[in-house]
Amino acid sequence: MSENRKSAWGRIKSFDYLPLILAFAIIIAFFGITTNHFFALRNFMNILLYAANVGILSCTMTLILVSGNIDLSVGSVIALGGIVMGTCLNNGLPTAVAILICLLACMLTGLYNAIMITRVHVNAFITTLAGMQIFRGVAYIITNGKSITITNEAIKFIGRGYLGPIPNAVIIMLALVVLFTWIARSTVFGRRIYVIGGSSNVAFLSGIDVSKNLSLLFILNGLLCGVTTVVYCSQLGAAMPQNATGMEFDVITAVVLGGTSMSGGKGTIVGSIIGALLIGTLNNGMVMMNIQSYWQDVIGGIVLVIAVIFDIIKNRK
């Protein structure tokens, strides 16, 4: 009997997401006790809506970190994509065309990052850090720092509408989670990304075209930035150059919290989504407790540091 108990406990301890789920449960219990209306259905919907944007971006950010790279430019890409879409709508282009141009513009930013990393051989951190400045700067230049109001009802429905009791944004996130989980686990492309993250030299010697696969990954990341742009601008009702400032850090924090290694080769999209829900819950709870915004930034930074420390400890083991 004792051996069966030990065996069961061993299986529980080996469950990859157990620490993350326990931390999630503790945070929910804490905010449930210290705030009013935290357990209201509307509040949980607010958490899901925030987590949807981070969750969508986490699908490709997980694979980028798995490949041993990073992308710090996603927030700026969303800002630029929103300005492109808003400008197209203001010039009378059809909704579908404006969305398509937005997606293409965001994919072009991914192509730029890919070329700089794989062809010019500039470090991914430097490339995307520069891209973060360039893309947001271009957004400011196009609008002269002004915002563009989104009045298009079809676009508003994408981020604000519901299918039954479930927000459209959450449905989009779940669909992409299923798709990219399948890509990561069951496709040649997904398996190659994990091999590249383990060792790019081994991947190259195994006949894998490292540059081609990384380029495709960054272009896909640009595409999901475009999808997030449409959802984000729909929820906000405006496209502004300052949109999504700092979102890249929320996404990276969620992915690392979800168990993806910063050194590459390991990570799951499901874990990243749990991390996104945890970040969304933490931000929501701090707002409900009326914690000042700069303290929220401090706490968010501390969570990221803790996640990286745990990643280092796991890698040592």
TAURFEN-V405245 format. One record per helix or strand of 2 or more residues. SS is the DSSP state (hx for helix, st for strand). FROM is the first residue (numbers start at 1). LEN is the number of residues. If there is no record, write none. Layout:
BEGIN
ss->(SS | SS)
from->(FROM | FROM)
len->(LEN | LEN)
END
This chain:
BEGIN
ss->(hx | hx | hx | hx | hx | hx | st | hx | st | st | hx | hx | hx | hx | st | hx | hx | hx)
from->(2 | 18 | 41 | 74 | 95 | 124 | 148 | 153 | 162 | 166 | 168 | 188 | 200 | 210 | 238 | 247 | 269 | 293)
len->(12 | 17 | 26 | 17 | 24 | 20 | 2 | 8 | 2 | 2 | 19 | 11 | 6 | 27 | 2 | 11 | 20 | 24)
END
